[in-house]
Amino acid sequence: MQTHLLFNMNIGTQKPESIRNTETKCPFCERESLTDIIEEKGEIIWLKNKYPVLANAFQTVLIETKKCYSELSQYSKEHLYELFEFGLSAWEKTIQSGEYQSVIFFKNHGPYSGGTLRHPHMQIIGFKEADYHQNIHPSQFEGILIEQQPGIEFNISTKPKMGFYELNILLEDRSKVKELADYIQLSTHFLLNGFSKSCNSYNLFFYQWEEKIIAKVVPRFAASPLYVGYSFPQVASNIDAVAEKIKQMYL
């Protein structure tokens, strides 16, 4: 089983960078110049990644909107629901093709997220030899309950994958995509507006795990050296207070 992903530096150095360099021309804004489009619906476009930096992988991008300076927490409910139904379906189609060992679906936002382009987008990547499930443990999705409805649970991790605060949405009923989208939007809005003045970045990760679809929203800061050097995740001592704050603000 492949444990490390090979990053092609020759391709990587060609990628445009518009998160920190605001003068960079955004390729996702030039919609008439986009190529290798797989599928589209309204403003949403799913296409092959022009810069496939990872070896043995099928790399695609999901452009979320025409608005370069918009963000997931700002979307109308109509667009939000359309986006997540489209995105989940694209992810599931890639999985069901049977061509890949595993398929990841994720989003970067902000300067600490690991992304390069400001324009709102997600990525779907099929790995031919790597299996992300090998690096996941079910305890990473357990946490203090924020809210629960039939077929869906919203919690804050008591054993986060990296730390310190990770918000989990566990979907058992596939028909509850709107509720999943609502919790994800709530999470991103909280992190960028009600959580910390210094939080301007997050990641959104999706997992297929034990017949569930799980979304994990992670605020991003400079990575802890304890995690980088020793793989020790940290959990904050006040996650119960954060859970209560979310309830008071949104639920």
C-alpha positions as CSV (number, residue, x, y, z in Angstrom):
1,M,0.0,0.0,0.0
2,Q,1.3,3.4,-1.0
3,T,2.1,5.5,2.2
4,H,3.6,8.7,0.6
5,L,2.2,10.7,-2.3
6,L,4.7,11.8,-5.0
7,F,4.5,15.6,-5.7
8,N,5.7,16.7,-9.1
9,M,7.7,19.8,-8.5
10,N,8.0,20.7,-12.2
11,I,4.3,21.0,-12.4
12,G,3.9,22.5,-8.9
13,T,6.1,25.5,-9.7
14,Q,3.8,26.4,-12.6
15,K,0.7,26.7,-10.4
16,P,-0.8,30.2,-10.1
17,E,-1.0,31.6,-6.5
18,S,-3.8,34.1,-5.8
19,I,-4.3,33.7,-2.0
20,R,-1.2,35.6,-1.0
21,N,-0.4,37.3,-4.4
22,T,-3.6,39.2,-5.1
23,E,-2.2,40.4,-8.4
24,T,-2.2,36.9,-9.9
25,K,-4.8,36.5,-12.6
26,C,-7.4,34.0,-11.5
27,P,-7.8,31.1,-14.1
28,F,-11.3,30.2,-12.6
29,C,-12.6,33.6,-13.5
30,E,-11.9,33.1,-17.2
31,R,-14.6,30.6,-17.6
32,E,-14.5,30.7,-21.4
33,S,-10.9,29.4,-21.3
34,L,-11.6,26.4,-19.1
35,T,-10.9,23.0,-20.6
36,D,-11.4,19.3,-19.8
37,I,-14.8,20.0,-18.3
38,I,-16.4,16.8,-16.9
39,E,-19.8,18.2,-15.9
40,E,-21.4,21.5,-15.0
41,K,-24.6,22.9,-13.5
42,G,-25.3,26.6,-13.4
43,E,-22.3,28.3,-11.9
44,I,-20.8,25.0,-10.7
45,I,-18.1,23.4,-12.9
46,W,-16.3,20.1,-12.4
47,L,-13.2,19.7,-14.5
48,K,-9.8,18.1,-14.7
49,N,-7.1,19.8,-12.7
50,K,-4.8,21.7,-15.1
51,Y,-1.9,21.1,-12.8
52,P,-1.9,17.4,-11.8
53,V,1.0,17.6,-9.3
54,L,0.3,14.1,-7.7
55,A,1.6,10.9,-9.4
56,N,-0.8,8.0,-9.8
57,A,-3.9,10.1,-9.2
58,F,-6.9,11.5,-11.1
59,Q,-7.1,15.1,-10.0
60,T,-10.2,17.2,-10.5
61,V,-11.4,20.6,-9.4
62,L,-15.0,21.7,-8.5
63,I,-15.4,25.4,-9.1
64,E,-18.2,26.5,-6.7
65,T,-19.3,29.8,-8.0
66,K,-18.6,32.6,-10.5
67,K,-17.8,35.0,-7.6
68,C,-14.1,35.0,-7.0
69,Y,-14.3,36.8,-3.6
70,S,-17.3,34.9,-2.2
71,E,-17.0,32.1,0.4
72,L,-19.0,29.1,1.4
73,S,-20.4,30.7,4.5
74,Q,-22.0,33.5,2.4
75,Y,-23.8,31.3,-0.2
76,S,-27.6,31.5,-0.5
77,K,-29.4,28.3,0.7
78,E,-30.4,27.5,-2.9
79,H,-26.8,27.6,-4.2
80,L,-25.5,25.9,-1.1
81,Y,-27.8,22.9,-1.5
82,E,-27.2,22.7,-5.2
83,L,-23.4,22.7,-4.6
84,F,-23.3,19.9,-2.1
85,E,-25.7,17.7,-4.0
86,F,-23.5,18.2,-7.1
87,G,-20.2,17.7,-5.2
88,L,-21.3,14.6,-3.3
89,S,-22.6,13.1,-6.5
90,A,-19.3,13.8,-8.4
91,W,-17.3,12.3,-5.5
92,E,-19.6,9.2,-5.4
93,K,-19.4,8.8,-9.2
94,T,-15.6,8.8,-9.0
95,I,-15.7,6.2,-6.2
96,Q,-18.2,4.0,-8.0
97,S,-16.0,3.9,-11.1
98,G,-13.9,1.3,-9.3
99,E,-10.7,2.7,-10.8
100,Y,-9.2,4.0,-7.6
101,Q,-7.9,2.6,-4.3
102,S,-9.6,5.6,-2.6
103,V,-11.1,9.0,-3.5
104,I,-10.8,12.1,-1.4
105,F,-13.1,15.2,-1.5
106,F,-11.9,18.4,0.3
107,K,-11.8,22.2,0.3
108,N,-9.1,24.7,1.2
109,H,-9.9,28.3,2.3
110,G,-7.5,30.9,3.4
111,P,-3.7,31.4,3.6
112,Y,-3.1,28.7,6.2
113,S,-5.2,26.1,4.4
114,G,-2.6,24.7,2.1
115,G,-4.4,26.1,-1.0
116,T,-3.1,28.4,-3.7
117,L,-6.2,29.9,-5.4
118,R,-8.6,32.3,-3.7
119,H,-11.5,31.5,-6.0
120,P,-13.9,29.2,-4.1
121,H,-13.3,25.6,-5.2
122,M,-13.1,22.0,-3.9
123,Q,-11.0,19.1,-5.1
124,I,-11.9,15.5,-5.9
125,I,-8.8,13.2,-6.3
126,G,-8.8,9.5,-7.0
127,F,-5.7,7.6,-5.8
128,K,-4.7,4.5,-7.7
129,E,-2.5,3.1,-5.0
130,A,-3.1,5.1,-1.8
131,D,-5.9,4.5,0.7
132,Y,-6.8,7.4,3.0
133,H,-8.8,5.0,5.2
134,Q,-5.5,3.6,6.5
135,N,-4.8,7.0,8.2
136,I,-8.2,7.4,9.8
137,H,-9.6,6.1,13.2
138,P,-13.3,6.3,14.1
139,S,-12.4,8.1,17.4
140,Q,-11.5,11.1,15.3
141,F,-15.2,11.6,14.5
142,E,-16.4,11.3,18.1
143,G,-17.2,14.3,20.2
144,I,-19.4,16.5,22.3
145,L,-22.8,16.6,20.8
146,I,-23.9,20.0,19.5
147,E,-27.1,18.9,17.8
148,Q,-28.6,15.7,16.6
149,Q,-31.5,15.0,14.2
150,P,-32.7,11.7,12.7
151,G,-30.0,10.5,10.4
152,I,-27.4,13.2,11.2
153,E,-25.2,14.3,14.1
154,F,-23.2,17.5,14.6
155,N,-20.3,17.4,17.2
156,I,-17.0,18.9,18.2
157,S,-14.1,16.4,18.3
158,T,-12.9,15.1,21.7
159,K,-10.1,13.3,19.9
160,P,-9.3,15.5,16.9
161,K,-7.1,14.3,14.0
162,M,-4.8,17.2,14.3
163,G,-6.3,19.6,16.8
164,F,-7.4,21.8,18.5
165,Y,-11.0,22.3,17.4
166,E,-12.6,20.1,14.8
167,L,-16.3,20.1,13.9
168,N,-17.8,16.8,12.6
169,I,-21.0,16.2,10.8
170,L,-21.9,12.5,10.5
171,L,-24.6,11.7,7.9
172,E,-26.3,8.3,8.0
173,D,-29.3,9.2,5.8
174,R,-28.1,10.3,2.4
175,S,-31.4,12.2,1.8
176,K,-30.3,14.7,4.5
177,V,-27.9,16.5,2.2
178,K,-29.5,19.9,3.0
179,E,-29.0,19.4,6.7
180,L,-25.4,18.4,6.0
181,A,-24.9,21.5,4.0
182,D,-26.5,23.7,6.7
183,Y,-24.2,22.3,9.4
184,I,-21.1,22.8,7.1
185,Q,-22.1,26.4,6.3
186,L,-22.8,27.1,10.0
187,S,-19.3,25.7,10.9
188,T,-17.5,27.8,8.4
189,H,-19.4,30.9,9.4
190,F,-18.6,30.3,13.1
191,L,-14.9,29.7,12.4
192,L,-14.5,32.9,10.3
193,N,-16.8,35.1,12.4
194,G,-17.6,33.9,15.9
195,F,-14.6,31.7,16.8
196,S,-11.4,33.8,16.9
197,K,-10.3,37.1,15.4
198,S,-7.2,35.4,14.1
199,C,-9.0,32.6,12.2
200,N,-9.1,33.3,8.5
201,S,-8.5,29.7,7.2
202,Y,-10.1,26.3,7.3
203,N,-10.2,22.9,5.6
204,L,-13.3,20.9,4.8
205,F,-12.8,17.1,4.5
206,F,-15.2,14.4,3.5
207,Y,-14.9,10.7,4.4
208,Q,-16.9,7.6,3.6
209,W,-16.7,5.6,6.8
210,E,-18.8,2.8,8.2
211,E,-21.7,3.4,5.8
212,K,-21.7,7.1,6.7
213,I,-20.7,10.3,4.9
214,I,-18.7,12.4,7.3
215,A,-17.6,16.0,7.0
216,K,-14.9,17.5,9.2
217,V,-14.4,21.2,9.3
218,V,-11.0,22.2,10.7
219,P,-9.8,25.8,11.5
220,R,-6.2,26.3,10.3
221,F,-3.4,28.1,11.9
222,A,0.3,27.5,11.8
223,A,0.7,23.8,12.6
224,S,1.8,22.8,16.1
225,P,5.4,21.4,16.2
226,L,4.1,18.6,18.5
227,Y,2.0,17.4,15.5
228,V,4.5,18.1,12.8
229,G,7.4,16.5,14.6
230,Y,5.8,13.8,16.7
231,S,2.2,13.3,15.4
232,F,0.7,14.3,18.7
233,P,-2.7,15.9,18.2
234,Q,-3.9,18.3,20.9
235,V,-7.5,18.9,22.1
236,A,-8.4,22.2,23.7
237,S,-9.6,22.3,27.3
238,N,-12.6,24.4,26.4
239,I,-14.3,22.4,23.6
240,D,-17.5,22.1,25.8
241,A,-17.7,25.9,26.0
242,V,-17.2,26.2,22.2
243,A,-20.0,23.7,21.7
244,E,-22.3,25.8,23.9
245,K,-21.3,29.0,22.0
246,I,-22.3,27.4,18.7
247,K,-25.6,26.4,20.2
248,Q,-26.3,29.9,21.5
249,M,-25.3,31.6,18.3
250,Y,-26.9,29.3,15.7
251,L,-29.2,26.7,17.1
